[in-house]
Amino acid sequence: MGKTAKRIFALFLAIAMCLSFATAASAYVDNFPNTHRNTGHHIADLIAVARTQLGYTELNTSTGLPLSSSQDGGYTKYGASFGDSTGAWCAYFVSWCATQAAIPTSIVPRLGNCAATVRWYKAHSTFYTPETGYIPKTGDIVFFNWAGGETAKHIGIITGVSGKNIYTIEGNTDSSYGYRCAGKTRDRTAKYIVGYGVPAYNDASTYVGSYSFASSLSSSSGSRSQSIAYSTSKLSVVTTSATDITSTNAVLNGSIENSGRLHAVSAGFLFGKDSLAMTKYPVASSTRSSHIDLIMDVAEKTKAQLTPNTTYYYQSYVTIDGRDYLGPTYAVVTVNDKPQQLVLSENNINVGVGQTVEVMAAQLPIGSTDKGITWSSADEKIATVSDGVIKGEGYGKVIITARTNYGDKTSQCVANVLISSPQNVTLENVSPNKINISWDAVDGAKGYVIYRTSLADKKFEEYAKLGSGKTSFEDNDVEPGMRYYYQMRTLAKSDEYDSDLSEVCYTTARLSAPQNLSVTNFVASSVRVTWDASDGAKGYTVYRAGKADGLYSVVGSVKTTEFIDTTAVEGYEYFYKVVAENGNTKIISDYSQTMSIIADEIICSVLDIPIGEKIEPVLVFSMYVEKDLI
């Protein structure tokens, strides 16, 4: 379609879309209509909708023309859809895209404020900060604060992740070209990233990030704007676009506006391959409703599957007083059941010798027949591949090819086989001033490099370079209470084959947790809690709860490695754990293991006193003093 034709179509679609927006929006032409046809796959649809909006710029409220890069506060359809046509619109943009993609509000909230959106994800336990080590995925919602604070000030949709980069589509960004919708590349290690909201999409477990660009392939031709063929003041027959189009099925949509409440004997669709000889399929009957929704699943209604890659025609109708009133005729093209494209989640990957990495694949368009994929390596001495899992066999570079078993479509990625990165990197908090790092030896290693950073500075710097015989390193240059992040790299005999960085590991310099916790019944429903001393500890705090996963509260603090809980009640079960302290609220250990016990009147059995008989308090005191002699 040429530019002129696109503008004409956009103008027509904009006029129709104005029906769903506030009246104030009617003066603005929408040159960026959503032309994506939803597939029912949340992530794919959300990103495809967002892509149709790339380049959308705020409009001058007087002229309706795009604002210059130095201006702000213009009109946007995203804000207008929330009743705030000139407000900051990055969050409105995400909400608008989710609405267009038909994603339920229980999965992506419709909020116009970044901080409120973060609170929503936190309330649903699906918000993760970079400090948690969470690695973002395609479809996640990312939040920013350019000053590095904790309160979100900007928002975007992640369309892909590669190494330390995340790729996004964001509204109200890129002010050098005007406040617009633009694609961005962001550093996921940057301080300005507040965190990620992770929606529970219906395709989250199978989605391949690279296929979001292919929305044009999975959007067959056919009108998508609302159109009315028959209309009076009392009756309008509306036809709208088909949805859920696959190679063998489609869902038809339309409606009847019956403000005169005329008796509709029948209403539905005419459908068939020949636009002049379509078959009538009623979906509603005998009604005087003022509004009648028309929805028809073709395969379910006709009891037959459609033919792939075929054009069908349909139009809505209503029968009143023996006469049929018809909507316009629309075309719907079923998807070719042969895959038209094969995309891979990676086009260039690094893998260590003896290690594996998985490359995911997707056959497009969605709905095409999947008969499997055959994988092959150009040189199996360098790398082998099976079901998308690539294994490094020897140093070098090799092309991995994937080919569909149906449709014969291919896609390739380059595998760079390097020396293996350090595995099983473990951090041990030895003391508030010492962290020990250990890892498995890598065959053929020339040496290892350790990179470190702290919570205050997320930029990793080379910290130590070690020889090939080393598998551990003691970091003595740490401050108590400070969190430290580490990554490692294996050095090969040739620099070009040095490994990728290992995963990020982190720990806080603090005391080691108390070990060998023990709980025993003592006297008069008292419980004795003991543990081994933690190096550097000046005291301990004991916590107790009524169940293992319950709310733990402090029951005592001691400077020794023993605590007597005199508040226990006979017959109740208690759970205990202990934290070591160094007199500084920042320097505490992790919790010890949890131990439990049922409180018992053990004093009765020790003194051979019948159960229920009273004893003098002095006897209890005497037993407590002489406990080591019992």
C-alpha positions as CSV (number, residue, x, y, z in Angstrom):
1,M,0.0,0.0,0.0
2,G,1.4,3.4,-1.0
3,K,1.8,6.3,1.5
4,T,-1.2,8.2,0.1
5,A,-3.4,5.1,0.4
6,K,-2.1,4.5,3.9
7,R,-3.0,8.0,4.9
8,I,-6.5,7.7,3.4
9,F,-7.1,4.4,5.2
10,A,-5.7,5.8,8.5
11,L,-8.0,8.8,8.2
12,F,-11.0,6.5,7.6
13,L,-10.1,4.3,10.5
14,A,-9.5,7.3,12.8
15,I,-13.0,8.5,12.2
16,A,-14.4,5.2,13.2
17,M,-12.2,4.9,16.3
18,C,-13.4,8.2,17.5
19,L,-16.7,6.6,18.5
20,S,-14.9,4.9,21.4
21,F,-13.1,8.0,22.6
22,A,-14.2,11.1,24.3
23,T,-16.0,13.7,22.1
24,A,-13.0,16.0,22.5
25,A,-10.9,13.5,20.5
26,S,-12.9,13.9,17.4
27,A,-10.9,16.8,16.1
28,Y,-7.6,14.9,15.9
29,V,-6.6,12.6,13.0
30,D,-5.1,9.3,14.0
31,N,-2.3,8.6,11.6
32,F,-1.2,5.6,13.7
33,P,-4.2,3.3,13.9
34,N,-3.9,-0.1,15.5
35,T,-3.9,-2.4,12.4
36,H,-2.9,-5.6,14.2
37,R,-5.4,-8.4,14.3
38,N,-5.2,-10.1,17.6
39,T,-4.2,-13.8,17.7
40,G,-5.2,-14.5,21.3
41,H,-1.6,-14.8,22.4
42,H,-1.0,-12.1,25.0
43,I,2.7,-11.2,24.6
44,A,2.6,-11.5,20.8
45,D,-0.5,-9.2,20.6
46,L,0.7,-6.7,23.1
47,I,4.0,-6.2,21.3
48,A,2.4,-6.2,17.9
49,V,-0.1,-3.5,18.9
50,A,2.8,-1.4,20.4
51,R,4.7,-1.7,17.1
52,T,1.9,-0.2,15.2
53,Q,2.2,2.9,17.3
54,L,6.0,3.5,16.7
55,G,6.4,7.2,15.7
56,Y,3.2,8.5,17.3
57,T,3.9,12.0,18.5
58,E,2.0,14.4,20.7
59,L,-0.4,16.7,18.8
60,N,-0.8,20.5,19.1
61,T,-4.2,21.1,20.8
62,S,-4.9,24.0,18.4
63,T,-3.8,22.7,15.0
64,G,-3.8,18.9,15.5
65,L,-0.3,18.8,14.0
66,P,2.7,17.0,15.7
67,L,4.5,19.1,18.3
68,S,8.1,20.1,17.8
69,S,10.8,18.5,19.9
70,S,10.9,21.5,22.3
71,Q,7.2,21.3,23.1
72,D,5.4,19.2,25.6
73,G,1.8,18.8,27.0
74,G,0.2,18.0,23.6
75,Y,-2.8,15.7,22.9
76,T,-2.5,11.9,22.8
77,K,-5.2,9.4,22.1
78,Y,-3.8,7.3,24.9
79,G,-4.4,9.9,27.5
80,A,-7.7,10.8,25.9
81,S,-8.9,7.2,26.3
82,F,-8.5,7.8,30.1
83,G,-10.0,11.2,30.1
84,D,-6.6,13.0,30.4
85,S,-5.8,14.0,26.8
86,T,-2.8,16.2,27.6
87,G,-1.3,14.4,30.6
88,A,2.0,12.4,30.8
89,W,1.2,9.3,28.9
90,C,3.8,6.6,29.2
91,A,1.6,4.6,31.5
92,Y,-1.5,5.4,29.5
93,F,0.3,4.0,26.5
94,V,1.0,0.6,28.1
95,S,-2.6,0.4,29.3
96,W,-4.0,1.4,25.9
97,C,-1.9,-1.3,24.2
98,A,-3.1,-3.9,26.7
99,T,-6.7,-3.0,26.0
100,Q,-6.2,-3.2,22.3
101,A,-4.5,-6.6,22.7
102,A,-7.5,-7.8,24.7
103,I,-5.4,-8.7,27.8
104,P,-7.5,-8.9,31.0
105,T,-7.0,-6.2,33.6
106,S,-6.2,-9.0,36.1
107,I,-3.0,-9.5,34.1
108,V,-2.1,-6.0,33.0
109,P,-3.7,-3.2,35.1
110,R,-5.2,-0.2,33.4
111,L,-3.5,2.6,35.4
112,G,-2.1,6.0,34.3
113,N,0.5,6.4,37.0
114,C,3.9,4.6,37.0
115,A,4.2,4.4,40.8
116,A,0.6,3.1,41.2
117,T,1.4,0.5,38.6
118,V,4.4,-0.7,40.6
119,R,2.3,-0.9,43.7
120,W,-0.2,-3.1,41.8
121,Y,2.5,-5.6,40.7
122,K,4.0,-5.6,44.3
123,A,0.5,-6.3,45.7
124,H,0.3,-9.3,43.3
125,S,3.9,-10.4,44.2
126,T,5.0,-10.1,40.6
127,F,7.4,-7.1,40.9
128,Y,11.2,-7.7,40.9
129,T,14.0,-5.3,41.5
130,P,17.5,-5.7,39.8
131,E,18.9,-6.5,43.3
132,T,16.9,-9.8,43.4
133,G,19.0,-11.1,40.4
134,Y,15.8,-11.3,38.3
135,I,16.6,-11.5,34.5
136,P,13.8,-9.7,32.5
137,K,12.0,-11.4,29.7
138,T,10.1,-10.4,26.6
139,G,6.7,-9.0,27.6
140,D,7.7,-7.8,31.0
141,I,6.9,-4.2,32.0
142,V,10.0,-2.2,32.9
143,F,10.0,0.8,35.2
144,F,12.6,3.7,35.3
145,N,13.7,6.6,37.4
146,W,16.4,8.6,35.6
147,A,17.7,10.0,38.9
148,G,18.2,6.5,40.3
149,G,15.5,6.7,43.0
150,E,13.1,3.9,44.1
151,T,9.9,5.6,42.8
152,A,9.0,4.8,39.2
153,K,8.8,7.8,36.9
154,H,8.6,6.1,33.4
155,I,7.5,2.8,32.0
156,G,8.0,0.6,28.9
157,I,7.2,-2.8,27.3
158,I,10.2,-5.1,26.9
159,T,10.3,-6.6,23.4
160,G,13.5,-8.5,23.7
161,V,16.5,-9.2,25.9
162,S,20.1,-9.8,24.8
163,G,23.0,-9.9,27.2
164,K,23.0,-6.8,29.3
165,N,20.6,-5.0,26.9
166,I,16.8,-4.9,27.0
167,Y,14.9,-3.6,24.0
168,T,11.7,-1.7,24.7
169,I,8.8,0.2,23.2
170,E,7.9,3.3,25.3
171,G,5.4,6.1,25.0
172,N,6.2,9.7,25.9
173,T,9.9,9.3,25.2
174,D,12.7,10.3,22.8
175,S,12.2,14.1,23.3
176,S,14.9,14.9,20.8
177,Y,12.3,14.1,18.1
178,G,9.2,15.3,20.1
179,Y,7.5,13.4,22.8
180,R,6.6,10.2,20.9
181,C,6.4,6.4,20.9
182,A,9.8,4.9,20.2
183,G,11.8,1.8,20.4
184,K,14.7,2.0,22.8
185,T,17.8,0.0,23.9
186,R,18.4,0.1,27.6
187,D,21.2,-1.2,29.8
188,R,19.6,-3.6,32.3
189,T,22.5,-3.0,34.7
190,A,21.9,0.8,34.8
191,K,20.9,2.5,38.0
192,Y,17.9,4.1,36.4
193,I,16.0,0.7,36.2
194,V,13.7,0.5,39.2
195,G,12.4,-3.0,38.5
196,Y,10.1,-5.2,36.4
197,G,6.4,-6.1,36.5
198,V,5.9,-9.7,35.3
199,P,2.3,-10.2,34.0
200,A,0.8,-13.7,34.0
201,Y,0.4,-13.9,30.2
202,N,-1.3,-16.9,28.7
203,D,1.6,-17.5,26.4
204,A,4.5,-16.7,28.8
205,S,5.9,-20.2,28.9
206,T,6.1,-20.7,25.1
207,Y,6.7,-17.2,23.8
208,V,9.7,-16.6,21.6
209,G,10.8,-13.0,21.8
210,S,12.0,-12.6,18.2
211,Y,8.6,-13.2,16.6
212,S,7.0,-10.0,17.8
213,F,8.2,-8.3,14.7
214,A,6.2,-10.6,12.6
215,S,2.7,-9.2,13.3
216,S,2.3,-8.3,9.6
217,L,2.6,-12.0,8.7
218,S,0.0,-13.0,11.2
219,S,-2.4,-10.2,10.2
220,S,-4.1,-11.3,7.0
221,S,-5.8,-8.8,4.7
222,G,-9.4,-7.8,5.2
223,S,-11.2,-4.7,6.6
224,R,-10.8,-4.0,10.2
225,S,-12.8,-0.8,10.5
226,Q,-16.4,-0.5,11.6
227,S,-18.8,0.0,8.7
228,I,-22.6,0.4,8.4
229,A,-24.4,-0.5,5.2
230,Y,-28.0,0.0,6.4
231,S,-28.8,2.8,8.8
232,T,-31.8,4.7,9.9
233,S,-32.7,6.5,13.1
234,K,-34.2,3.3,14.4
235,L,-32.0,0.5,12.9
236,S,-28.4,0.1,11.9
237,V,-26.7,-3.1,10.7
238,V,-23.0,-3.1,11.6
239,T,-20.2,-5.4,10.4
240,T,-16.8,-5.5,12.0
241,S,-13.6,-7.3,11.4
242,A,-13.1,-11.1,11.9
243,T,-10.9,-12.2,14.7
244,D,-9.0,-15.3,15.8
245,I,-8.2,-16.1,12.2
246,T,-6.2,-19.3,11.8
247,S,-5.6,-21.7,8.8
248,T,-8.9,-23.5,9.4
249,N,-11.2,-21.1,11.3
250,A,-12.2,-17.5,12.1
251,V,-14.7,-15.6,14.3
252,L,-17.1,-13.2,12.6
253,N,-18.2,-10.0,14.4
254,G,-21.0,-7.5,14.0
255,S,-23.9,-5.9,15.8
256,I,-27.5,-4.6,15.3
257,E,-28.4,-1.2,16.8
258,N,-32.1,-1.4,17.2
259,S,-33.1,1.8,19.0
260,G,-36.7,1.4,17.8
261,R,-36.9,-2.0,19.5
262,L,-38.3,-3.5,16.3
263,H,-39.0,-7.3,16.4
264,A,-35.9,-9.0,15.0
265,V,-37.1,-12.4,13.9
266,S,-33.5,-13.5,13.1
267,A,-30.0,-12.0,13.0
268,G,-26.6,-13.3,12.1
269,F,-24.2,-13.6,9.2
270,L,-24.2,-14.5,5.5
271,F,-21.0,-16.4,4.8
272,G,-19.2,-18.3,2.0
273,K,-16.5,-18.4,-0.6
274,D,-18.7,-16.7,-3.2
275,S,-19.8,-13.2,-2.2
276,L,-22.9,-13.5,-4.4
277,A,-24.0,-16.8,-3.0
278,M,-23.4,-16.8,0.7
279,T,-25.2,-19.1,3.2
280,K,-27.3,-17.6,6.0
281,Y,-26.3,-18.5,9.6
282,P,-28.6,-17.1,12.4
283,V,-27.0,-16.4,15.8
284,A,-29.9,-14.6,17.4
285,S,-33.7,-14.8,17.1
286,S,-37.0,-13.3,18.2
287,T,-35.6,-10.2,20.1
288,R,-36.5,-6.6,20.5
289,S,-33.2,-5.7,22.3
290,S,-31.9,-2.2,21.4
291,H,-28.4,-3.7,20.9
292,I,-27.6,-7.2,19.5
293,D,-24.0,-8.5,19.5
294,L,-23.3,-10.8,16.6
295,I,-20.5,-13.3,17.1
296,M,-20.0,-16.5,15.1
297,D,-17.3,-19.1,15.4
298,V,-17.3,-20.4,11.8
299,A,-16.0,-23.9,12.3
300,E,-18.4,-24.5,15.2
301,K,-21.4,-23.1,13.4
302,T,-20.8,-24.7,10.0
303,K,-19.5,-28.0,11.5
304,A,-16.6,-27.9,9.1
305,Q,-13.1,-26.5,9.0
306,L,-12.1,-23.8,6.5
307,T,-9.5,-24.2,3.8
308,P,-6.1,-22.7,4.5
309,N,-5.0,-19.6,2.5
310,T,-8.5,-19.0,1.1
311,T,-10.7,-15.9,0.8
312,Y,-14.1,-16.0,2.4
313,Y,-16.8,-13.3,2.5
314,Y,-19.3,-12.4,5.2
315,Q,-21.9,-9.8,6.1
316,S,-24.2,-9.2,9.0
317,Y,-28.0,-9.3,8.6
318,V,-31.2,-8.9,10.5
319,T,-34.7,-10.0,9.4
320,I,-37.6,-7.8,10.4
321,D,-41.2,-8.1,9.0
322,G,-40.0,-10.6,6.4
323,R,-37.3,-8.3,5.0
324,D,-33.5,-8.8,5.4
325,Y,-31.4,-5.7,6.3
326,L,-27.8,-6.2,5.4
327,G,-24.4,-4.9,6.6
328,P,-21.5,-4.4,4.3
329,T,-19.6,-7.4,2.8
330,Y,-16.2,-8.1,4.4
331,A,-13.4,-10.4,3.3
332,V,-11.4,-12.7,5.6
333,V,-8.4,-14.6,4.4
334,T,-7.5,-17.8,6.3
335,V,-3.9,-18.3,7.2
336,N,-1.7,-20.5,5.0
337,D,-1.2,-23.7,7.0
338,K,2.4,-23.9,5.8
339,P,4.7,-21.8,7.9
340,Q,5.8,-18.7,6.0
341,Q,8.7,-17.9,8.3
342,L,10.8,-19.5,10.9
343,V,12.3,-17.3,13.5
344,L,14.8,-18.1,16.3
345,S,15.2,-16.5,19.7
346,E,18.9,-15.8,19.0
347,N,20.9,-15.1,15.9
348,N,24.3,-15.0,17.6
349,I,25.1,-16.9,20.8
350,N,28.1,-17.8,22.9
351,V,28.5,-21.2,24.4
352,G,31.3,-22.8,26.4
353,V,33.1,-26.0,25.5
354,G,31.1,-28.8,27.2
355,Q,28.3,-26.4,28.0
356,T,24.9,-26.0,26.4
357,V,22.5,-23.2,25.5
358,E,19.0,-23.5,24.1
359,V,17.7,-21.6,21.1
360,M,13.9,-21.4,20.9
361,A,12.0,-21.3,17.5
362,A,8.6,-20.2,16.3
363,Q,6.8,-21.0,13.1
364,L,4.8,-18.1,11.7
365,P,2.1,-17.1,11.2
366,I,0.6,-18.2,14.4
367,G,-1.9,-20.9,13.5
368,S,0.2,-22.5,10.7
369,T,0.7,-26.3,10.9
370,D,3.7,-27.3,13.0
371,K,5.2,-30.6,12.0
372,G,8.5,-30.1,13.8
373,I,11.9,-28.6,13.0
374,T,15.2,-30.3,11.9
375,W,18.4,-28.8,13.4
376,S,21.9,-29.2,12.0
377,S,25.4,-27.9,12.6
378,A,27.8,-26.9,9.8
379,D,30.7,-28.4,11.8
380,E,30.0,-30.9,14.6
381,K,33.6,-30.7,15.8
382,I,32.8,-27.2,17.0
383,A,29.2,-27.6,18.1
384,T,26.4,-30.1,18.0
385,V,22.7,-29.4,18.2
386,S,19.6,-31.4,19.1
387,D,16.0,-29.9,19.4
388,G,17.5,-26.4,19.6
389,V,20.0,-27.3,22.4
390,I,23.5,-26.3,21.2
391,K,26.5,-28.0,22.8
392,G,30.0,-26.6,22.5
393,E,32.5,-29.3,21.4
394,G,35.6,-27.3,20.4
395,Y,36.8,-23.7,20.0
396,G,35.5,-21.8,16.9
397,K,32.5,-20.4,15.1
398,V,29.8,-22.4,13.4
399,I,26.5,-21.9,11.7
400,I,23.5,-23.6,13.2
401,T,20.5,-24.2,10.9
402,A,16.9,-24.8,11.7
403,R,14.5,-26.0,9.0
404,T,10.7,-26.6,9.2
405,N,9.6,-30.1,8.3
406,Y,6.5,-28.6,6.7
407,G,6.9,-25.6,4.4
408,D,10.7,-25.9,4.2
409,K,11.5,-22.6,5.8
410,T,15.0,-22.1,7.3
411,S,16.6,-19.8,9.8
412,Q,20.2,-19.7,11.1
413,C,22.2,-18.5,14.1
414,V,25.9,-18.3,14.7
415,A,27.4,-20.2,17.6
416,N,30.7,-19.0,19.0
417,V,32.3,-21.7,21.1
418,L,34.5,-20.4,23.8
419,I,36.2,-21.8,26.9
420,S,33.6,-22.6,29.6
421,S,32.7,-19.9,32.1
422,P,33.2,-20.8,35.7
423,Q,30.5,-23.0,37.1
424,N,29.0,-23.4,40.6
425,V,30.3,-20.0,41.7
426,T,29.6,-19.9,45.4
427,L,29.9,-17.1,47.9
428,E,30.4,-17.8,51.6
429,N,30.0,-15.1,54.2
430,V,32.9,-16.0,56.5
431,S,32.7,-12.9,58.7
432,P,31.7,-9.2,58.5
433,N,35.1,-8.5,56.9
434,K,35.6,-11.6,54.8
435,I,33.8,-13.2,51.8
436,N,35.0,-16.4,50.3
437,I,34.4,-17.1,46.6
438,S,34.8,-20.7,45.2
439,W,34.1,-22.3,41.8
440,D,34.7,-25.5,39.8
441,A,38.0,-25.8,37.9
442,V,37.6,-25.4,34.1
443,D,39.6,-27.7,31.8
444,G,42.2,-25.8,29.8
445,A,41.9,-22.6,31.7
446,K,44.8,-20.2,31.6
447,G,43.4,-18.4,34.6
448,Y,40.3,-16.6,36.0
449,V,39.2,-13.0,36.4
450,I,36.9,-11.8,39.2
451,Y,34.8,-8.7,38.7
452,R,33.1,-6.9,41.6
453,T,30.8,-4.1,42.4
454,S,28.8,-2.9,45.4
455,L,25.2,-1.9,45.8
456,A,26.1,1.8,45.5
457,D,27.9,1.3,42.1
458,K,26.4,-1.2,39.6
459,K,29.4,-0.9,37.2
460,F,31.5,-4.1,37.4
461,E,35.2,-3.6,37.5
462,E,38.1,-6.1,37.3
463,Y,38.9,-7.0,40.9
464,A,41.3,-9.9,40.8
465,K,43.2,-12.0,38.2
466,L,44.1,-15.5,39.3
467,G,46.1,-18.4,37.9
468,S,44.8,-21.6,36.4
469,G,45.3,-23.6,39.6
470,K,43.0,-21.5,41.7
471,T,39.4,-22.5,42.5
472,S,38.8,-20.1,45.4
473,F,39.5,-16.5,46.4
474,E,39.2,-14.8,49.8
475,D,37.9,-11.2,49.6
476,N,39.2,-9.4,52.7
477,D,38.5,-5.9,51.4
478,V,34.8,-5.7,52.4
479,E,32.8,-3.4,54.6
480,P,30.5,-4.9,57.2
481,G,26.8,-4.6,56.2
482,M,27.6,-3.9,52.5
483,R,26.2,-6.0,49.7
484,Y,28.8,-7.1,47.1
485,Y,28.1,-8.5,43.6
486,Y,30.5,-10.8,41.7
487,Q,31.0,-12.1,38.2
488,M,33.8,-14.3,36.8
489,R,35.4,-15.0,33.4
490,T,37.6,-17.9,32.4
491,L,40.8,-17.0,30.5
492,A,41.7,-19.2,27.5
493,K,45.1,-19.7,26.0
494,S,44.0,-17.4,23.2
495,D,42.1,-14.2,24.1
496,E,39.5,-14.6,21.4
497,Y,38.2,-17.7,23.2
498,D,37.9,-16.2,26.7
499,S,34.6,-17.2,28.2
500,D,31.4,-15.2,28.7
501,L,30.8,-13.8,32.2
502,S,29.3,-16.1,34.7
503,E,25.9,-15.3,36.3
504,V,25.9,-12.5,38.9
505,C,26.2,-13.7,42.5
506,Y,25.9,-11.5,45.5
507,T,26.0,-11.5,49.3
508,T,26.1,-9.1,52.2
509,A,29.2,-9.0,54.4
510,R,27.9,-10.1,57.8
511,L,28.2,-12.7,60.5
512,S,27.7,-16.4,59.7
513,A,24.4,-17.9,60.8
514,P,24.4,-19.8,64.1
515,Q,24.8,-23.5,63.5
516,N,23.7,-26.7,65.2
517,L,20.5,-25.3,66.8
518,S,19.0,-27.5,69.4
519,V,15.8,-27.3,71.4
520,T,14.9,-29.4,74.4
521,N,12.3,-29.3,77.2
522,F,13.7,-28.0,80.4
523,V,11.6,-27.3,83.5
524,A,8.1,-26.1,84.2
525,S,7.2,-25.9,80.5
526,S,10.4,-24.1,79.8
527,V,12.3,-24.7,76.5
528,R,16.1,-24.7,76.3
529,V,17.5,-23.4,73.0
530,T,21.3,-23.8,72.3
531,W,23.6,-23.3,69.3
532,D,27.2,-23.0,68.3
533,A,29.0,-19.6,68.6
534,S,29.3,-17.5,65.4
535,D,32.7,-16.0,64.8
536,G,32.6,-12.3,65.6
537,A,29.2,-12.4,67.3
538,K,28.6,-10.2,70.4
539,G,25.1,-11.5,71.0
540,Y,22.1,-13.4,69.6
541,T,18.4,-12.8,69.2
542,V,16.0,-15.7,69.5
543,Y,12.8,-15.8,67.4
544,R,9.7,-18.0,68.0
545,A,6.5,-18.8,66.0
546,G,3.5,-21.1,66.5
547,K,4.0,-22.7,63.1
548,A,7.0,-23.2,60.7
549,D,5.8,-20.6,58.2
550,G,4.1,-18.3,60.7
551,L,5.0,-14.9,62.0
552,Y,8.2,-15.0,64.1
553,S,8.6,-12.6,67.0
554,V,11.5,-12.0,69.3
555,V,11.4,-13.9,72.6
556,G,14.8,-13.0,73.9
557,S,18.3,-11.7,73.4
558,V,21.4,-13.1,75.0
559,K,25.2,-12.8,74.8
560,T,25.8,-16.5,75.4
561,T,24.9,-19.5,73.1
562,E,21.9,-20.6,75.3
563,F,18.4,-19.2,76.0
564,I,15.7,-20.5,78.3
565,D,12.2,-19.7,77.1
566,T,10.0,-19.6,80.2
567,T,6.9,-18.4,78.4
568,A,6.1,-21.7,76.7
569,V,2.8,-23.4,77.4
570,E,2.5,-27.1,78.0
571,G,1.1,-29.0,75.0
572,Y,1.8,-26.3,72.4
573,E,4.3,-26.7,69.6
574,Y,6.9,-23.9,69.1
575,F,9.4,-23.2,66.3
576,Y,12.7,-21.4,67.0
577,K,15.5,-19.8,65.0
578,V,18.4,-17.5,66.0
579,V,20.2,-14.6,64.5
580,A,23.8,-13.6,65.4
581,E,24.6,-9.9,66.0
582,N,27.7,-7.7,66.3
583,G,26.2,-4.7,68.2
584,N,25.5,-3.0,64.9
585,T,22.0,-3.2,63.3
586,K,23.7,-3.6,59.9
587,I,25.9,-6.5,60.9
588,I,23.6,-9.4,61.5
589,S,23.6,-13.0,60.3
590,D,21.1,-14.9,58.3
591,Y,18.6,-17.0,60.3
592,S,19.8,-20.3,61.7
593,Q,18.0,-23.4,60.7
594,T,14.5,-23.8,62.3
595,M,13.9,-26.3,65.1
596,S,10.6,-27.2,66.8
597,I,9.4,-28.8,70.0
598,I,6.2,-29.5,72.0
599,A,6.4,-27.9,75.4
600,D,6.1,-30.4,78.2
601,E,5.8,-30.4,82.1
602,I,9.1,-32.2,82.3
603,I,9.6,-31.1,85.9
604,C,6.9,-33.7,87.0
605,S,8.8,-36.6,85.5
606,V,12.2,-35.5,86.9
607,L,11.0,-35.1,90.5
608,D,8.6,-38.1,90.3
609,I,5.7,-35.8,91.3
610,P,2.2,-36.9,90.2
611,I,0.8,-35.0,87.3
612,G,-1.4,-32.1,88.6
613,E,0.2,-31.9,92.1
614,K,1.4,-28.4,93.1
615,I,5.1,-27.7,93.9
616,E,6.8,-24.8,95.5
617,P,8.4,-22.3,93.2
618,V,11.7,-22.6,95.1
619,L,12.0,-26.2,93.8
620,V,11.8,-24.9,90.2
621,F,14.4,-22.3,91.0
622,S,16.7,-24.9,92.5
623,M,16.4,-27.1,89.5
624,Y,17.2,-24.2,87.2
625,V,20.3,-23.3,89.2
626,E,21.5,-26.9,89.4
627,K,20.5,-27.8,85.8
628,D,24.0,-28.9,84.9
629,L,23.9,-31.6,87.7
630,I,20.7,-33.2,86.5
